[in-house]
Amino acid sequence: MGDVATIFKIYTETGKETEVRDSIIKTLKPKSIQLEDVAFGIKVIKVMFVHTDEEGSTAIEEKLKAVKDVTEVEVADQTLL
């Protein structure tokens, strides 16, 4: 099977975006990560992981949901590489 790139949008408790981003970088080692302004001071963390098609993105999503101060995780985009 091929490799898959999955981009997740992660919503956090207000003001905790930087702490959550740092925790994700340290524990999950994403391919890329960035903070993005949404509106009215709300920020979302966009994070990309590259994994095999067989692994799927569900396990990564569960690990992201388990990070302290994460309130919501959604798959923003997914594509074969």
ChimeraX attribute file (.defattr): number of C-alpha atoms within 10 A of each C-alpha:
attribute: neighborCount
match mode: 1-to-1
recipient: residues
	/A:1	7
	/A:2	9
	/A:3	15
	/A:4	19
	/A:5	18
	/A:6	21
	/A:7	22
	/A:8	23
	/A:9	18
	/A:10	24
	/A:11	21
	/A:12	22
	/A:13	14
	/A:14	12
	/A:15	12
	/A:16	14
	/A:17	21
	/A:18	14
	/A:19	12
	/A:20	21
	/A:21	20
	/A:22	11
	/A:23	15
	/A:24	18
	/A:25	14
	/A:26	10
	/A:27	11
	/A:28	12
	/A:29	12
	/A:30	14
	/A:31	14
	/A:32	12
	/A:33	18
	/A:34	12
	/A:35	15
	/A:36	13
	/A:37	10
	/A:38	10
	/A:39	8
	/A:40	6
	/A:41	8
	/A:42	14
	/A:43	20
	/A:44	20
	/A:45	20
	/A:46	20
	/A:47	22
	/A:48	20
	/A:49	18
	/A:50	19
	/A:51	18
	/A:52	14
	/A:53	15
	/A:54	10
	/A:55	11
	/A:56	14
	/A:57	20
	/A:58	10
	/A:59	9
	/A:60	16
	/A:61	17
	/A:62	11
	/A:63	12
	/A:64	23
	/A:65	16
	/A:66	11
	/A:67	15
	/A:68	14
	/A:69	16
	/A:70	17
	/A:71	14
	/A:72	14
	/A:73	18
	/A:74	14
	/A:75	16
	/A:76	13
	/A:77	11
	/A:78	15
	/A:79	11
	/A:80	13
	/A:81	11
